[in-house]
Amino acid sequence: MTSALDPDAVTLRGDELPWRPVSPALRTVRLITLSVWLVPFVLAFVVLAVLLWPWFWIGAVVVAALLAWGVWLIGRQVSAISWIELPDEIVIRKGRVFRSLVSIPYGRLQYIDVQSGPLMRSRGIASCEFHTASPESGGTLPGLPLEEAEALRGRLAARGEAQRAGL
């Protein structure tokens, strides 16, 4: 982005840099996925409770509570994902309770995958996966608008080539 950004200002907690959030459409995609997995179980328990045995209501309540907790958790998780391009690295910040900060130097990038499944494509988002020589030093940035993900891949690939060439 700009060379005025101070890499020393990158912290797990602070907002002293212009962190960029991921698309809110990621929340929708994750909520749809959660619903596809849990709603059939709620419905099955309700049908079993009505037709066979009232004790199945307990299962329906437990799965409905899991669904409600998942909705709350997804909202918190997605809003906690942010990223920033610094002069020499891209930094990805995730998490509220268990925070992580991944810094990937451009010179270490080998390649960048842009992935978008059918549900993500329907919402116009994609994920970028950053690969380095070491599997531990890579990172993933989910939920970017598709055009932004493709532009980011191009920018970072060019920066990585320039840094590896010593320019």
PEFEN-V512838 format. One line per field, one symbol per residue. ss: DSSP state (@ for helix, = for strand, . for the rest). burial: b if it has 24 or more other C-alpha atoms within 12 Angstrom, else e. A space follows every 50 residues. Layout:
ss->???
burial->???
//
This chain:
ss->......@@@..........==...@@@@@@@@@@@@@@@@@@@@@@@@@@ @....@@@@@@@@@@@@@@@@@@@@@@@@..====...======.....= =====@@@=======..@@@@@..========..@@@.=======@@@@@ @@@@@@@@@@@@@@...
burial->eeeeeeeeebebeeeebebbbbbbbbbebbbeebbeebbebbeebbeeee eeeeeeeeebeebbeebeebbeebeebbbbbbbbbbbbbbbbbbeeeeee bbbbbbbbbbbbbbbbeeebeeebbbbbbbbbeeeeebbbbbbbbbebbb ebbeebbebbeeeeeee
//
